Amino acid sequence: MPVYFTIKETIMKLFISVLCVVTALVVAVGATSGGYIVILKNGERIRCNEPLAVDGHLAIITLVTGQVTSYPLDQVDLVATERYNKLGLGDALMIDELERTEKIRPTPTPRRTLGNYATLSGMGDQIELASDTPPTPTPTPGIKLQLDPYKDPKVTAALIEILDKKNLYLYRTSSGSRPDYFFIQAVTDTQREVFHTLKTVAEAFDMIVTRRPDLAPSAIELRMVETSGRTAGTFRLTAGDAAELAGGTTPPEKFYVENVIF
């Protein structure tokens, strides 16, 4: 009997010790989960107290020590950084599985869009945008490619022509999450392509708003994906957003960090 009680007490003490260790780990994870991770293109991860800010060509970051420092923006993988932090994991987890390397990919053969067959000629006063199709109420799904095209085919043709002239080829269009929203899904395999696409779409939208504000979409929803299907960032651009990006008031890198939706 004495031996039985000794073993029982030992097991109970061991159980309590393990429970204390687990509790301490949970508390530690909870304490750090509010942080922010900046991912550099060389694979380095920097733990921060708050999201980075973009100032010109610099990424301004606040380290966990409270020290404020900066990195050249071209050394920061903004897409991977924002993708990870939008998960809401803070700095509590290891993120080796999220490591991305910037590989040089072969340039894909451009696939001409429906803009090839548009009857519009030039972007001057010759463009005529009109629609007799009244908008119909629809449910509000997520920002994604829809089965139906945008309600005004001439608006679609005009946007496609602009995007083609600006050498943006790998994309698809449809109606957006609302009848007055236009949706574009573009393939972007590098960070450079992400920022180029963001600015190009903004310039096209701004051109339509400037020429025919009465027929322009209320917003353009842009979803960028890699060839693998992995998302590279989603946006809902208003006319004001497009004007800032197109006019250079807001750099695409800064706009990306402040407005990306994953």
Secondary structure as the mmCIF struct_conf table of DSSP 4:
data_model
#
loop_
_struct_conf.conf_type_id
_struct_conf.id
_struct_conf.beg_label_comp_id
_struct_conf.beg_label_asym_id
_struct_conf.beg_label_seq_id
_struct_conf.end_label_comp_id
_struct_conf.end_label_asym_id
_struct_conf.end_label_seq_id
HELX_RH_AL_P HELX_RH_AL_P1 PRO A 2 THR A 32
TURN_TY1_P TURN_TY1_P1 SER A 33 GLY A 34
STRN STRN1 TYR A 36 ILE A 39
STRN STRN2 LEU A 40 LEU A 40
TURN_TY1_P TURN_TY1_P2 LYS A 41 ASN A 42
BEND BEND1 GLY A 43 GLY A 43
STRN STRN3 ARG A 45 CYS A 48
BEND BEND2 ASN A 49 GLU A 50
STRN STRN4 ALA A 53 ASP A 55
TURN_TY1_P TURN_TY1_P3 GLY A 56 HIS A 57
STRN STRN5 LEU A 58 THR A 62
STRN STRN6 LEU A 63 LEU A 63
TURN_TY1_P TURN_TY1_P4 VAL A 64 THR A 65
BEND BEND3 GLY A 66 GLY A 66
STRN STRN7 VAL A 68 PRO A 72
HELX_RH_3T_P HELX_RH_3T_P1 LEU A 73 GLN A 75
STRN STRN8 VAL A 76 VAL A 76
HELX_RH_AL_P HELX_RH_AL_P2 LEU A 78 ASN A 85
TURN_TY1_P TURN_TY1_P5 LYS A 86 GLY A 88
TURN_TY1_P TURN_TY1_P6 GLY A 90 ASP A 91
BEND BEND4 ALA A 92 LEU A 93
HELX_RH_3T_P HELX_RH_3T_P2 ASP A 96 LEU A 98
HELX_LH_PP_P HELX_LH_PP_P1 LYS A 103 PRO A 110
HELX_RH_3T_P HELX_RH_3T_P3 LEU A 114 TYR A 117
BEND BEND5 MET A 123 GLY A 124
TURN_TY1_P TURN_TY1_P7 ASP A 125 GLN A 126
BEND BEND6 ILE A 143 LYS A 144
BEND BEND7 LEU A 147 ASP A 148
HELX_LH_PP_P HELX_LH_PP_P2 PRO A 149 TYR A 150
BEND BEND8 LYS A 151 LYS A 151
HELX_RH_AL_P HELX_RH_AL_P3 PRO A 153 LYS A 165
TURN_TY1_P TURN_TY1_P8 LYS A 166 ASN A 167
BEND BEND9 LEU A 170 LEU A 170
STRN STRN9 TYR A 171 SER A 175
BEND BEND10 SER A 177 ARG A 178
TURN_TY1_P TURN_TY1_P9 PRO A 179 ASP A 180
STRN STRN10 TYR A 181 VAL A 187
BEND BEND11 THR A 190 THR A 190
HELX_RH_AL_P HELX_RH_AL_P4 GLN A 191 ARG A 211
TURN_TY1_P TURN_TY1_P10 PRO A 213 LEU A 215
BEND BEND12 ALA A 216 ALA A 216
BEND BEND13 SER A 218 SER A 218
STRN STRN11 ALA A 219 VAL A 225
TURN_TY1_P TURN_TY1_P11 THR A 227 SER A 228
BEND BEND14 GLY A 229 GLY A 229
STRN STRN12 THR A 231 THR A 238
HELX_RH_AL_P HELX_RH_AL_P5 ALA A 239 GLY A 247
TURN_TY1_P TURN_TY1_P12 GLY A 248 GLY A 248
BEND BEND15 THR A 249 THR A 250
HELX_RH_AL_P HELX_RH_AL_P6 PRO A 252 ASN A 259
STRN STRN13 ILE A 261 ILE A 261
#
